[in-house]
Amino acid sequence: MNMHNYLIDKTNHAHNSLHVNPALRRLFSREISHDAYAKVLSCYFSAVSSIEGIRKELNLWPSFSLEQECVRLTDDLTLLDINTQELPVFNTSWIQDEFSLLGALYVFHGSKAGATVMSNSIKRMNADLPVGFFSITTNEYQWQSLLNAINSINIDSHPSNVLIESALMTFQNFDSALKQIEFTSH
């Protein structure tokens, strides 16, 4: 088994929890209002920009930058009249080295696999909502490079444990942040 498959196995439950998260489920329902969408995107922005900020600060993994995602989220949130400077910072206290950063980057680069489905659903449910962020598709070269970096880690090593724990923490903290969103009734 390669490290990527091992990582999938160890994080599968946390990953699948996001698929049933009530806030993300709203993106696939007629309940997707301007306010609800802005709150979900704000969570994405807080997480992605925090992780990208750490990536820049540590000066690691430049080829796995989340800068494009930050720009698209800022653009979408601006169109929704949300000031990104006023958004809370996502807890990233566990990201302290190259392997913990790689685990967090894996989560958000991997999330692009479902972005087209989300974008199409959002446009179908509410065509007025901006979908710049969810229109970013997987860059296959970048994704393969990220998987190569993951697969270069020995499964029975300390870096493997750090990578897995970081991916788990990223999934769980993002899930928790989304669950804290309070939606207003229409």
N, C-alpha and C positions, 0 to 999 in steps of 0.2 A: 504494500500500500504506500502511495506517495504522501507527502506531507499535506498537499491540498485535500486529498480525500479524507485523510485523518482529521484535518481541520473541519471539514464539512460534517463529519460524523460527530465530533465533539461539540459543535455549535448548532447542530440541526434544530434542537428544541427551542433555543433562544431565537433563531432565525424564523422558525415557523410561528412563534408567538407574534411576530410583527405582522404576519399575514392575517391574523384575526384581531389585530388591534382596532378598537372602535374608531379611532381618529382616521386611520388609513382606510378602513372600510367605507367611511363617508365619501372618499374620493371615487367610489364606485356606485354611489347612490344618488338619488335625486335630492338628497339633503345637503348637497355641497353648495353652500352659500358662499358669498364673498367673504364673510367674517370667518366661517369655518375653514375655508381654504387658506386664508391669510394666517390663521393660527397654526395650521399644519406646516405651511411653508416656513413660518417663523421658527418652528422646531428644527426643521431641516437646516435652515440657515445657521442657527446657533450651533448645531452639531458640526456641520461641515466647515464652517469658518473657524471654529475652535480647533478642530483637528488640523486644518490647513495652517493656522497660526503656529501651532506647535511644530508642524513639519518645517516651516520656514525658520523658526527659532532654533531648532536642532540642526538645520541645514542638512536634512537627510531626504533620500528618495525623491529627488527633483523630477524624475520622470513619472512619478505617481502623484503629481500635484493635483489639488482640488480647486485650483484657482478659477478654472472655467465654470465650475459648479457654483462657486461663490459669486462670480459676476452675474450668472444667469439668475441666481436666487435674489441678488440685490435688485436686478432689473425687474423681476416679477413682483417683488415686494414693494418696490417703488410705484409700480403701476397699481398696486392695491392700497397705496397711501400708508405704507408701514415704513417707519424710520428704523433701519437696521441698527443704528447706533444705540437705540433704546432697548434692544432685545437682550434677554439674559444670556449669560455665558454657559455653555454646555460643560458639565463636569467631565474633565479629562485627566483627573489626577493620577490615573494609572499609566498614562503615556509618558514614559521617561527615557526611552532608548529606542534604538532602531527596530527592535523586534516588536515592542508594544505599539510603536507607531505603524508598523507594517500591518498588524492585526486590525487596527482602526481603519486604515486606508483600504484594506481588503473589504471591510463591511460596506463602505460607501461606494467604492468602485463596483463591487458586486451588485449593488442595488440598481445599477443602471440596466441590468438585464430585464427588469420589469418596467422600465420607464416608458417604453412605447405603449404598453397596455394601459398604464396610468394616464398618459397624455391623451390617448384616444378616448378613454372613459370620461375624463374631465371635460374635454371638448364636447363630447356628446351630452353630458349632463348640464353644462353651463358654458356655452361658447364664449361668454364674455371674460372668462378667467384666463390670465396669461399662463402659458405652459412652457416657457423657455427652459426652465430647469428640467422638467420631465421630458423635454424634447432632446436632451443630450443622450446620445446612444453610446453603447460600449465601443471604445476604440480597441479593436481586436489586438493590435500590436501592443498597446499599453497593458491590456488585460493579460496577454500571454507573458509579457515581461514580469508582471506582478506575480503570476503563478510560478514562473521560473524562480523568482526570488524566494517565494514560499517553499517550493520544492527543493531548494538548495539547503534547507534546514533539516537536520537529522531529527527524526521523530522522537528518539530517546535522548533529547538534550534539553538543557535549561532554556535556550532560545525557543524551542518548540512550546514549552510550557508557558512562556511569556507571551508568545504569539497567540496561543489559544485563549489564555486568560484575557488578553486585551480584546480580542474579537468578541468574546462572551460579554465582557463589560460594555463594549460599544453597543452591541445588540440590546442588552438589558437596559442600559441607561437611556438609549433612544426610545425604547418601548415605554419606559417609565415616564420620560418627558412627554411623550404623546398622550399617555393616559392621564396626565395632569391637566390637559387642556379642558377648559370649561366652555361648552358650546351653549349658545343661547337658542331658544326656540324661535321658529320663524313667526 
